[in-house]
Amino acid sequence: MLVQDMEQIFQDKIDREIKIEPKDWMPEAYRKTNLRQISQHAHSEVVGMLPEGNWISRAPSLKRKAILLAKIQDEGGHGLYLYSAAETLGFSRDEMINDLLSGKAKYSSIFNYPSLSWADMGAVGWLVDGAAILNQVMLCRTSYGPYARAMVRICKEESFHQRQGFDALLVLSRGSKEQKAMCQDAINRWWWPSLMMFGPKDSESTNSDQSMKWKIKRKTNDELRQQFVDMIAEQIKTLGMVLPDPALKWNEARKHYDFGAINWEEFWNVVKGNGPCNKQRLAARNKAHDEGDWVREAAKQYAEKKRNRAKEQAA
């Protein structure tokens, strides 16, 4: 069968909302696009544990410690699901991890910002996880089967993370003058990086059109960003706080909120590795990987011992 015929069958399957599975024929560009997106998503879950882990010992109560620990544990699990999904595309987990540790692979630029106060844990949960959910709910219907199925559970757990973050900020917003100021400061610092999470504007997103055709994505970057602004602009009223954007205003004609210009120079600078914490994040992951080498080696030895014992018993 000719390649163009196989491509037509492939596209027809996508148009009919039939999932593409690992053993199905797929264009090489489709495989690479999914591999890039899924592995980047997995890396983001793993690196995203770092700014939160910094606050486990300093959380203000046992309850908050337990919630934060549960959230970080969830994120480790999300990384596991996603690495497993990416492996079905023919790229080993070791290769993906090596690409992350070397700096070759990308992860979400949001995690290259520092968490300076306890309120940041609330802002990360509400804004960062809130932005992630809008993108990830769409991925529950992405065309690649293993990715779509992994996202179902991930989205359920991410919704808990967002509620946890909003609850933490709500408590601060009703507290002392200092707590209110801490809440507002965290929102001020995390708002614009959260808007950048959706990626470059559509006119500069080189992969967006093809990803939409293949139904890897269901909405464009700008559509999801606008949906996020509309959601947060209403939710913040409950907190009694304000978003750090003087241009934010409801547009009755569009039935959406207008908002100010994003600093794309900052966005690309962070993506290229020059953000506030890029070097620290990679150094922390490399340190953890090196210090965990004995655990991986012990696991391999134990697995080998079990295999040898099973062979002896079978004989």
PyMOL commands that set and color helices and strands:
alter all, ss='L'
color gray80, all
select helices_A, chain A and resi 3-15+28-47+49-53+62-87+93-102+109-112+118-139+145-173+177-196+202-204+208-213+221-239+264-274+278-291+293-314
alter helices_A, ss='H'
color red, helices_A
select strands_A, chain A and resi 249-251+256-258
alter strands_A, ss='S'
color yellow, strands_A
deselect
rebuild
show_as cartoon
